[in-house]
Amino acid sequence: MSPELREKWMAARYKHGGYAGGKEQPEHYIWRTMRARCNNPNDRQYFRYGGRGIKVCKRWDSYAKFLSDMGPRPSANHSLDRIKVDGDYKPSNCRWATRSEQQKNKTSTRFYTNGSFTGTLVECAKFVGIGKELAHWRWKTHKTFMKGQSWRELPRARLRLP
């Protein structure tokens, strides 16, 4: 690559603010990989996103607009999360979330209730004061987390996550 071409290429990288000090910023990496998952059939995660019909809104073709809508991520422990897991990437359906918040927002996550408390298996275990392994065993063998309490598993469609 000629020095002139390299200089032009580097200027384009810095123009949108996704690179600082020659290093890609975390928000730019997240934006770039989000677009690849949805738009590039050769991306290894495409089947989970673009292959399922999940799209990125036209507004977010621009990194600057994505960053304007989402803002910088609150911490290194946060990543981009779609509130409705089957919805598109757009400002009204995305948030910065921690790993534990994202785990609750998966299609495979199960929720349980006793009528007064609703949560994941780990949250129910904490609620009744037992370990998650014991809670898993009790649910598998007795369909309850605590003797004398009636618990049931909720169907995913009935849940409304924030």
Beta strands, then each sheet from edge to edge (+ up, - down):
strand 1: 19-20
strand 2: 23-24
strand 3: 78-82
strand 4: 94-98
strand 5: 111-113
strand 6: 118-119
strand 7: 152-154
sheet 1: 1+ 2-
sheet 2: 3+ 4-
sheet 3: 6+ 5- 7+
end
